[in-house]
Amino acid sequence: MQDQFVPSFVWRHPTRVRFGVGSLKTLTSEVAAIVPDGTRVFLVVGRQSLRARGILQPILDSLRDYKVTVYDRVAPFPSPQAVDDATAECRSIEADIVVAIGGGSVMDLAKAVAILAVHEGSALAFAQGEIALVRKGLPFIAAPTTSGSSSEVTSGSALWDMDAKKHYGLGGPLMFPDTAIVDPELMMSMPSSLAAITGMDAFTSAFESYWSIRSQPISDALNLDVIRNFTANLERSTIQGDLESRAACAIASTMSGIAYSQSPPNACHAVGGPLTLFWDVQHGQAVGVTLCGFLERAAPAIRHKLPPLWEAMGVEDLAGATELITRIMRRCGLETTLTGLGLNESDLDTLVDETRWERVGSLPVSMGRDELRVMLAELF
């Protein structure tokens, strides 16, 4: 049981956040606040979206006083090798600052490039802990175009080796972005499926952070508001896609990342990793499918924290909470069973074996292989 009365914690979050409709227009002034005119900008963007929407050229026009190199070769689930390739290009132009405008993959790759540009060694060597990060990287500004990864305010990058079925985390306090520009207008082009998947990622992260043994009063307060926001707006953001609901999910996603920078996502993400690596399940869907199961296991150990959680969700009890989560997921077109994701019971051993057990340890209750297997079996 967690200490209910006398918390002890350290809070650190250095990223400056600029939020608001149209705030991307401040990019030039934000760059100017960090580096002088004439310096070199390494601009990381997605392959098509910004160009197709007519956003990229005005950005380049606004940065006319800088020497800008556009890097747009970012694939979903960036690999360590992709980071090395991008880092080599960043070094070759002697960049002074890195700017990322895109989804989670764009921001994760760019964030890794910013730190590795001033270090010697491969991304894999750093991600595996063979080499330590010892200095702050190039200045880094992030502007998300989705509402869910929260990478614009976190100190890590998720890297993936799909061929080797490996998932790595490159991170540390030296990797916090300098500035996050969160402009809800950038989220307006998300298709409904992407709004659902990315929103479910941040929604799930808030629950994990809230029940974690590493939770603390500040992260709890943020997570409750994140849960309140997504409960009220995720379905509307997915189906209607209006500016108000997209903006609510955008601020909720950013707040989620600030909270979980201190109290990280755990059990749902521990299972979500292998679901993505072995069964190609999209990340937000992969972590969300186990949310109700882990909430049911964690709830008895955080009884003192349940009343404000139920209030944030507008429910009376655990049954009401799981019913609501399930309903939201289904209305957003998300699967709530492993069967729906293409798994069968013969896959359980692989899923349990590949679970990131070090992350399961942040649950407020102990869970071993047998207990996890029972919980996962309930999802068929």
N, C-alpha and C positions, 0 to 999 in steps of 0.2 A: 504493500500500500504506500502511495506517495505521501510525503509530508503535507498535511492540509493547511498548516497554520503559519509556519515560519520558513518561507522560501529562501533559498540562497542561490544567486545566479549572477552572471555577467552578461550585459547586453551591449552589443556593438553592431552598428549598422551605418557605414559611412557613405552609402550612395545617396546622392541628391536626386530627388524625384520632382519632375515637372509634369503635372497632369492637367489635361484640359483639351476640349475640342479645338482643333487648329494649332495645338502646341508644337507640332512638327515644324511649323514656320520659324520657331526659335532656334532651330538646329545651328544655323550659322553663328548666332550670338553665343550659343553654348560652346561651340568649337572655339570661338574667339576668346572666350573666358579662360581657355586652357592653353591654347597655342596661338602664336602670332600669325598674321597674314603671311602667305607665301610658303608656309610649311606644307608637309606632305600628308595627305589624308588617305588611309586605306579604308575604302568604303565597301563593306560586305553586305550584299543584298541577295534576295532569292532570284531564281532563274528567270521568272517571267512576270510575276504579279505587279511589281512596281512599274515596270515598263508598260504593261498592258493597260494599267489604270492611269497612265499619264502622270505619275508621281515622280518618277526618277529624274526626268529632265529638269523640272523646276528645282529639285534638290541640287542637281549639278550646277544649275544657273546661280543658285544662291551661294554656292561655294566657289564662285569664279575666281576669288582672290587666293585660292589654295590650289595646290597641285594634287588632283584627286585621281586615284586609281580605283576603278570599280572591279570588285571581285564577285562574280555571280555564279561560281561553280560549286554551289552548296547543295548536296543531296540530303534527303531525309536521313536521320540517324548518322551523323558524321562520324567517320572512323578516325583512329589515330593517324593513319596515313594521310587522310584528307587534311587534317590539321597541319601535318608536317609540310604538305605541298603548299597550303595557303601561307604558312609561316615563312617558307622560303621566298615566296613572292613578296610578302610584306617586308622582309629584310632587304630584298633586292632593290626596292624603291626607297629604302631608308626612311620608312614612314615615321612620322612624329606622333600620330594619333590614329586609333582605330575606331570606326563608327559602324554599327550594325543596325540595319533596318530590315526586320523580317520576323519570321516565326522562331520557335525554340531552337531549331537546328542552326539557323543563321546566327543567332545570338550565342549559342554554345560554341560553335566553331570560332567565331570572331573573338570571344572572350579568351579562349585558349590561345589563339594567335597573339593577342595583346600581351599575355604573360610570357609566352615562349619566345617571342621576338627578342627578349632581352636575356634569355637563358640559352645555354648550349645543351643539346640533347634532344632525343625524340619525345614526342607526346606520349608514346607508350611507356617509355622509361620513367617519365614523371608520374603518369597515372598509376603505374605499378609500385611507386614509392622507391624506385632504384636511385632516383636523383630528387633532391629537395628543391622547392621553390624558395629562393632566398632574397628576392627583391621584387618590388612592385613593377608591373609591366608598363607598356605604353599606356597613355591615357585612353580610356575606353568609354564611349557613349553608346547606349543601346536604346532603340525605339522598337517596341514590339508591334507586330501586325496581327497577333492572335492573343486570346485571353485565357492563358492556361499554364504555359511553361514557367512563367515568373522569372525567367532567366535574366531579365533586365535589372533585377535587384538582388541576385544571389551570387554566392562566391564560388560557384562550381560550374563545370561543363560535363554533360553526359556524352560519353564517347562509346561507339559501338563497333564491334567487329562481327558482322553478320556471318561471315564464312566460318570463323572459329567459334561462333556462338558465345561471345564474351561481351560483357558490359563493363565499362570502366567509368570511374568518377575522377576527374582532374579538378582539384579545388584547394581552397585555403583562403585565409583572410586577405591575402595579397591580391585576390582576384575579384573583389567587389568592383562592379562598374563605378566609374566616377559619377556619371549622370545617367538617369533614365528619363526618357521623354515618352510619356504615355498619352497618346492621342487617340481617343475613341474613334475618330474618323478613319483611322487606319484599319480598324476592325470591321468596318462596314462591308468589306468585300468577302469576308469569310463565308463560304457556303455553310448551310445549316449543319452538315455533318462535322465540319471542322469546328464550328462554334460549340457543338455538343462535346466532341472529343477533348478539345483543349480545356473547356470549362470544367469537365469532369475531372481532369487532372488536378486543377487547383482546388476544386471542391473536396476531392478526396484527400489532398495534402493537408487541408485545414483540419479535417478530422484526425488524421494521423498525428499531426503536430499537437493537437489538443489532448489526445489521450496518452501521449508519449511520457515516459519517465523523465524526459529532459524538458518537459513543458515548464513554463514560468508565467507569472501574472501578466507580463506585457504581451507575450505571444498568445496567451489564452484570450486576452481582450481582443486582439486583432483577429484571431481565428473565429471567435464567435460572430464578429461582424462579417467576416468572409462567408461563413456558413449562412448567416441571415441573408446576405446579398444573393448568393447563388440559389438558395432555396426560393427566393422571390423572383429571380430573374433568368435563371439558366434556361428554363423551358421557353420563356418568351424570347430570349436572345436567339435560341435555336430556331424557333418556328416563325416568329415575326421578324426578327432581325432589325428592330428599330434602334435608333441612336440611343435612346434612354436606357434600354436594357443592355445594349452592347457596352455602353459606358459604365453601367453598374458592374458588369462582369469584368471589365477592364480594371477598375479600381480594386475589385475584390481579388483578382489575380495578383496584382502588384502587392497588396497587403498580405496575401498568402505567402508570397516569396519572402517578404520581410520577416514574417513570423517564423517560417520554417528555416530561415537562415540560422536561427537560434535553436530551434526544436525540429529537427529534420523529419521528413516523411520516412516511414519505416515499413511496417508489415505489408501493406497493400503494394507498395513499390517493390518489396522483396520478391513477391510472387509475380508482379507485373513484368519484371525484367525477362524471365524465361518465357512468359507468354508472348512477348514481342520477339525474342530471339528464335524460338523454336516453332512458333505458330503464326508469326507475322501479324500479331494483333497490335493495332494502333495503341500508342502509349496510354492516353487517357482512358480508353476502353479497358486496357489491360489492368490498370490499377483500380478502376472503378468497380470491376466485377466482383471483387472480394470485399468491398467496403462494408456491406451489411454484415457479412460473416465476422469480420474482425471487430466491428463495433459491438456485436453481441457478446464477443469474448471479453472485450476490454471494459464494457460498461460496469460490471460488478466491482471492479477495482477502482473506479473513479466515481463512486456514488455521490461524493460531495460536489462533483463538477457537473452532474447530470441536469439539475434544475435549470441552470442558465443555458445549457445546450438545448434542452427541449423548448425553452422559451424562444431561442433564436430560430428554431425550426417551426415553431407554432404547433407543436404536438404535445401530447400528455405524457408519453412514456416511450420505452424502447420499441415496443411493437409499432407504435405510431411513427417513430422515426424511420425504421426499416421499411415500413410500408410506403412512406413518403419518398424515400430515396429510390426505391424500386419503381414507383410511379413516375417520378421525374425522369429516370433513365429510359424507361420504356417510351414515354412521350417524346423524348429527344432522339429516339431511334437507336438507343444503345442496348446491347445485350446484357442480360442479368444472369445468365447461366453459362457454364463452361461448354455445355452442349451447343449452345448458340454460337460459340466461338470456334466450333469445329473440333473440340476435344472429345474423347471418350474415356471411359474409366481405365482403360489400359494405359493411358497417358499419365496417370496420377503419379507413378513412381518417378518418372522423368521430371515432372513439375516439382515434386517435393525435393528431389535430389538437387535440382538446379536453383532452388530458392536461395536468396541471399540471407543466410541465417544470422549474420551479424546485425542485420537490420531488424529482424524479428525480435531481437533482444531488447528493443526499445518499447515493446508492449508492456503495459503495467501488470500483465500476468504472464507466467511462464507458459511457453508453448513448444512442445517437442514435435518430432516427425509424426508420431501417431496422431496427436491432436490436430495438427495441420491437415493430415490426410483425411481425417473425419470431417473437418470443416469443408475442405474442397469437394469431398464426395457429395456433400449436401447441395452443391451447385450444379449437379447433373440433373 
